[in-house]
Amino acid sequence: MADGSASARFDGEFTGWSDIEGVSPDPADPPPTIPREMLLEICERTPGYPSWQQSVWLSHCERPCAFLGFASGEDLLPILDQVRPDVAAVNPRDADGVLECLTRDGEMVGCLFQCLQCGQHRLHVDLG
């Protein structure tokens, strides 16, 4: 539930604290710049998404982004200029090849996010 009762009842999290971009699992690292309440919103009150690997919750403008859903390379064409840096991070030599293989439900899945502050789109590529 959006009030955090499911997380409390089952003593769990929907998304792990360190699965949020910008949050280190190492307590010796500097604290995250994302406000604690926003991190708890993702961990305890926002359902995660299914993934092949460990899920990653992207951030922008020092806040967690909204998960929009799964995206194929074709879905990304209208916002390609925004997500190209994220795609290139997966394979700097062949970002176009990544886009060609990206699907909503295959072995290379695009996980599309959007910044609630500025509207910037971000993409995490999940490999099966």
C-alpha positions in Angstrom: 0.0 0.0 0.0 1.1 3.6 -0.6 1.2 4.2 3.1 4.1 1.8 3.7 2.0 -0.8 5.6 2.9 -3.7 3.3 6.6 -3.0 3.8 6.1 -2.8 7.6 3.9 -5.9 7.7 6.3 -8.1 5.8 9.4 -6.4 7.1 10.7 -5.9 3.6 11.4 -3.4 0.8 10.0 -3.2 -2.7 13.4 -1.9 -3.9 16.6 -2.2 -2.0 18.2 1.0 -0.7 21.4 0.6 -2.7 19.5 -0.3 -5.9 18.7 3.4 -6.2 21.2 5.2 -8.4 23.4 7.4 -6.3 23.1 5.4 -3.1 26.1 3.4 -2.1 25.8 0.1 -0.1 29.1 1.1 1.7 28.3 3.0 4.9 31.8 4.5 4.7 30.9 6.4 1.5 29.5 9.9 1.7 25.7 9.9 2.4 23.4 10.1 -0.7 22.4 13.6 -1.9 18.8 12.3 -2.4 16.7 13.2 0.6 16.0 10.2 2.9 12.2 10.6 2.6 12.4 10.2 -1.2 14.5 7.1 -0.8 12.0 5.6 1.6 9.2 6.4 -0.8 10.9 4.1 -3.4 12.0 1.4 -1.0 8.9 1.1 1.2 5.9 2.6 -0.8 6.6 2.1 -4.5 6.3 -1.4 -6.1 9.4 -2.4 -8.0 9.5 -3.9 -11.5 10.5 -7.4 -12.6 14.0 -7.7 -14.0 16.5 -10.3 -15.2 19.2 -8.9 -13.0 19.1 -6.8 -9.9 16.7 -4.0 -10.5 18.1 -0.5 -10.7 16.0 2.6 -9.9 17.4 5.6 -11.8 17.6 9.1 -10.5 18.0 12.6 -11.9 18.1 16.1 -10.3 19.1 14.5 -7.1 15.8 12.6 -6.8 14.4 9.2 -7.8 12.8 9.1 -11.2 9.3 7.7 -12.0 9.3 4.3 -13.6 7.3 4.6 -16.8 7.5 0.9 -18.0 9.4 -1.3 -20.4 10.5 0.1 -23.8 11.9 -1.2 -27.0 14.3 0.6 -29.3 11.4 1.7 -31.4 9.6 3.2 -28.4 12.6 5.3 -27.7 12.9 7.0 -31.0 11.0 10.2 -30.0 13.2 10.6 -26.9 16.5 9.1 -28.3 18.5 12.3 -27.7 17.6 12.0 -24.0 18.4 8.4 -23.4 21.3 8.0 -25.8 23.9 8.6 -23.0 22.4 5.7 -21.0 22.3 3.4 -24.0 25.9 4.3 -24.9 27.0 3.4 -21.3 25.9 -0.2 -22.0 28.0 -0.5 -25.1 30.0 2.7 -26.1 31.1 1.1 -29.4 27.7 0.1 -30.6 24.9 2.0 -29.0 22.8 1.6 -32.2 23.2 -2.2 -31.9 21.9 -2.0 -28.4 18.9 0.0 -29.6 18.2 -2.6 -32.3 18.1 -5.5 -29.8 16.2 -3.7 -27.1 12.7 -5.1 -26.4 9.9 -4.7 -23.9 9.9 -8.4 -22.9 13.0 -10.2 -24.4 16.5 -10.8 -23.1 17.5 -7.2 -23.5 14.9 -5.0 -21.9 14.7 -1.2 -21.7 13.5 0.1 -18.4 12.3 3.7 -18.9 12.2 6.3 -16.2 11.4 10.0 -16.2 12.6 12.8 -13.8 9.7 14.3 -11.9 11.6 17.5 -11.5 12.7 18.4 -15.1 11.1 15.7 -17.3 14.3 14.2 -18.5 14.0 10.5 -19.6 16.5 7.9 -18.4 17.0 4.3 -19.5 18.3 1.2 -17.7 19.1 -1.8 -19.9 18.4 -5.1 -18.2 20.1 -8.1 -19.7 18.8 -11.6 -19.3 
